Amino acid sequence: MICLTCGNKMPEDAYFCGLCGAKIRDKVSETVHHFTPHGGVKTTVCYFDINHEPCVKEKACFMEFREYDAVGNEIYTFTAHKKIKDE
């Protein structure tokens, strides 16, 4: 897992960043364990608002997907724009 505050790489089960102390686990990211299209075993999704600040899933405009292999190496990253419904 990557700290959204300082970019420090940490274990997937971390709750706080060991470098800057930022809270890691909350509703701004999710980890899904599954086989990925690029040969990985899990995907982490982080949610960002229109200003690219971390936010809860329901208010997200952008999502960053990171795929990891079995030993925790990041193997693929991409960002997607969430379609916003017209009201």
C-alpha contacts under 8 A as a table, 3 or more apart, distances in Angstrom:
res1	aa1	res2	aa2	distance
1	M	9	K	5.83
1	M	10	M	5.27
1	M	11	P	5.93
1	M	12	E	5.04
1	M	14	A	7.95
1	M	44	T	7.71
2	I	7	G	5.58
2	I	8	N	5.67
2	I	9	K	4.66
2	I	10	M	6.15
3	C	6	C	5.75
3	C	7	G	4.76
3	C	8	N	5.22
3	C	9	K	6.50
3	C	10	M	7.42
3	C	17	C	6.25
3	C	22	A	7.47
3	C	24	I	6.50
4	L	7	G	5.74
4	L	24	I	7.80
4	L	54	P	7.51
5	T	20	C	7.70
5	T	22	A	6.75
6	C	19	L	7.84
6	C	20	C	6.78
8	N	17	C	7.23
8	N	18	G	7.99
8	N	19	L	6.71
10	M	14	A	6.63
10	M	17	C	7.07
10	M	18	G	7.56
11	P	14	A	5.57
14	A	17	C	7.10
14	A	24	I	6.90
14	A	25	R	7.41
15	Y	23	K	6.09
15	Y	24	I	5.04
15	Y	25	R	5.15
16	F	21	G	5.49
16	F	22	A	5.47
16	F	23	K	4.54
16	F	24	I	5.05
16	F	25	R	7.33
17	C	20	C	5.70
17	C	21	G	4.60
17	C	22	A	5.21
17	C	23	K	6.53
17	C	24	I	6.43
18	G	21	G	5.72
23	K	26	D	7.57
25	R	28	V	7.61
25	R	29	S	7.14
26	D	29	S	6.66
27	K	30	E	7.28
27	K	55	C	7.57
27	K	56	V	5.28
27	K	57	K	6.82
28	V	46	C	5.81
28	V	47	Y	5.35
28	V	48	F	7.68
28	V	54	P	5.99
28	V	55	C	5.20
28	V	56	V	4.77
28	V	57	K	6.33
29	S	44	T	6.93
29	S	45	V	5.39
29	S	46	C	4.23
29	S	47	Y	6.09
29	S	56	V	7.91
29	S	57	K	7.83
30	E	44	T	5.66
30	E	45	V	5.28
30	E	46	C	6.67
31	T	42	K	6.95
31	T	43	T	5.70
31	T	44	T	4.34
31	T	45	V	6.35
32	V	42	K	5.54
32	V	43	T	5.28
32	V	44	T	6.35
33	H	41	V	6.03
33	H	42	K	4.18
33	H	43	T	6.50
34	H	40	G	7.86
34	H	41	V	5.13
34	H	42	K	5.09
34	H	43	T	7.42
35	F	39	G	6.60
35	F	40	G	5.63
35	F	41	V	4.45
35	F	42	K	6.33
36	T	39	G	5.46
36	T	40	G	4.88
36	T	41	V	5.91
36	T	42	K	6.54
36	T	43	T	7.23
36	T	67	E	6.88
37	P	40	G	7.21
38	H	67	E	7.64
38	H	75	I	7.44
38	H	76	Y	7.08
39	G	69	D	6.97
40	G	43	T	7.85
40	G	67	E	5.93
40	G	68	Y	5.09
40	G	69	D	4.17
40	G	70	A	6.68
40	G	75	I	7.16
41	V	67	E	7.47
41	V	68	Y	6.15
41	V	69	D	5.43
41	V	70	A	5.83
42	K	67	E	5.85
42	K	68	Y	5.57
42	K	69	D	7.11
43	T	65	F	6.50
43	T	66	R	5.43
43	T	67	E	4.46
43	T	68	Y	6.32
44	T	64	E	7.96
44	T	65	F	5.71
44	T	66	R	5.19
44	T	67	E	6.57
45	V	63	M	6.40
45	V	64	E	5.53
45	V	65	F	4.64
45	V	66	R	6.58
46	C	54	P	7.39
46	C	63	M	5.62
46	C	64	E	5.15
46	C	65	F	6.69
47	Y	54	P	5.76
47	Y	55	C	5.70
47	Y	56	V	6.40
47	Y	57	K	5.72
47	Y	60	A	5.44
47	Y	61	C	7.54
47	Y	62	F	6.05
47	Y	63	M	4.74
47	Y	64	E	6.60
48	F	51	N	7.50
48	F	52	H	4.97
48	F	53	E	5.12
48	F	54	P	4.40
48	F	55	C	5.20
48	F	56	V	7.68
48	F	59	K	7.96
48	F	60	A	5.07
48	F	61	C	6.05
48	F	62	F	5.10
48	F	63	M	6.15
48	F	64	E	7.97
49	D	52	H	5.14
49	D	53	E	5.48
49	D	54	P	6.42
49	D	55	C	5.89
49	D	59	K	6.41
49	D	60	A	4.69
49	D	61	C	4.97
49	D	62	F	6.34
50	I	53	E	7.45
50	I	60	A	7.39
50	I	61	C	5.54
50	I	62	F	7.26
52	H	62	F	7.34
55	C	59	K	6.52
55	C	60	A	6.21
56	V	59	K	5.69
56	V	60	A	6.37
57	K	60	A	5.20
60	A	63	M	7.09
60	A	82	K	7.14
61	C	81	H	5.93
61	C	82	K	5.03
61	C	83	K	7.48
61	C	84	I	7.43
62	F	79	T	6.85
62	F	80	A	5.67
62	F	81	H	4.54
62	F	82	K	5.55
63	M	79	T	5.61
63	M	80	A	5.23
63	M	81	H	6.42
63	M	82	K	7.07
64	E	77	T	7.22
64	E	78	F	5.87
64	E	79	T	4.33
64	E	80	A	6.39
65	F	77	T	5.61
65	F	78	F	5.40
65	F	79	T	6.11
65	F	80	A	7.90
66	R	74	E	6.73
66	R	75	I	7.57
66	R	76	Y	5.79
66	R	77	T	4.47
66	R	78	F	6.75
67	E	74	E	5.84
67	E	75	I	5.67
67	E	76	Y	5.12
67	E	77	T	6.36
68	Y	71	V	7.79
68	Y	72	G	5.46
68	Y	73	N	5.33
68	Y	74	E	4.44
68	Y	75	I	5.45
68	Y	76	Y	7.24
69	D	72	G	5.40
69	D	73	N	5.46
69	D	74	E	6.61
69	D	75	I	6.57
70	A	73	N	7.50
74	E	77	T	7.72
